[in-house]
């Protein structure tokens, strides 16, 4: 594979810089075995290569799953597979997308695709899934955002702007933006989403405005703003993006943020308030605050809660939404620091013995029945319901480096290293402390492997962070009132 020119902001590592380390060498070997080829060219990596389990859809290339693999290849100076993936996903976006008798929006990116081979005719074709074959039949909202974020990472890494400037790429971005910037009845700048529309792709009570999607939405808007050309309607989209960014950052920073002071304020809310002067703007009933939050919240620290909508605040911690909030700079520097304070203060809960919890806490008993629909895969402390996902190491590492606290990432990686390779790179772990390999976890899960490699390479060369991190945009910074714990 031939690597493109490196950008000054993101110098490349030499090929296989870590191979003297047997674990790193094995990880790279496993990652390369997962590569998928279409007509002789690498176009992505399959989700898992577990020889002891039925393939199901784990033999497909998932858009969100490929992101850590793509970052690993970019950091290692191998951009070809990333470029091919971006172009193939773009071609698939152009397909007509139907679920039963209903047609999806033009801008929807596939959740995954599979290369089909006909040995008799000697042909290869691609089969895409836009949600019509997924569990719950939900279209992936995050795929389009990850595609834009990865396009920017490719451009930043290689210095090659010609890909993003291609008419097809410009059109692809505009189609994605047309979907998520459409005007409607909503009074919030956040994006309304169904359950199962992101990494948590099963019913888990995230319907509404999940923080993972809002953070990715914000980051994708900022990436698109740097990549869009003014021609062919691009200028109009740039103007719409700028307006949305201001409104979205204000909304998330103000209404999703929770620290000790804000929690105390919500605890004392009055209800049935009317007019523009209302303090309890969403009519949240204080009695709806779950008991665990009061013990979980440290005096110093805070986080963006899972969801905010009328009469509802989902106080659960979701790692992806908070880490992407740091990387996209939707979190202010003070908020970003407070998020890392909370991770350190609640290390046993969020990290335990194997990094990292996708969400906290787990639902159980009647709550699990009502919210998940008795989902047997999402039992307490398993899978999406408080399960532990090694892939998230790369996000924590990136957030740790950006906030100037790489020691947090080193501590997490040191916990994971003795077990990951030995136990076959599991998809996820179960248990409150993450002690047990997940009951239905695939082994040799590609993004567990790639997430580890990206975390190691980020620590070795922090300049790689420029691919996946955006500095705060001072020009579009809204004025908000800070709560006390931000400056502790």
Secondary structure, DSSP 8 states (H G I E B T S, - for coil): -------SSS----TTTTTTSHHHHHHHHHHHHTEEEETTEEEEE-SB--TTS--TTTTSEEHHHHHHHHHHHHHTT--HHHHHHHHHHHHHHTS--EETTEE--TT---SEEEEEEETTTTEEEEEEESSSSSTT----SHHHHHHHHHHHHHHHHH---HHHHSHHHHHHHHHHHHHHT---S--SSS--B-TTSSSS-S-SS--BS-HHHHHHHHHHHHHHHHH--STTTHHHHHHHHHHHHHHHHHHIIIIIEEEHHHHHHHHT--SS--STT-SSTT---GGGS-HHHHHH--SS-EEE-SEEETTEEE--EEHHHHHHHHHHT-S-HHHHHHHHHHHHHTHHHHTTTSS-BSEES---HHHHHHHHSS-SSS-TTBTTBT-B-GGGHHHHHHHHHHTT-HHHHHHHHHHHHHHHTTTT--S-EESTTS-EE-TT--SSBHHHHHHHHHHHHHHH-GGGGGGT-----GGG-------GGGG-
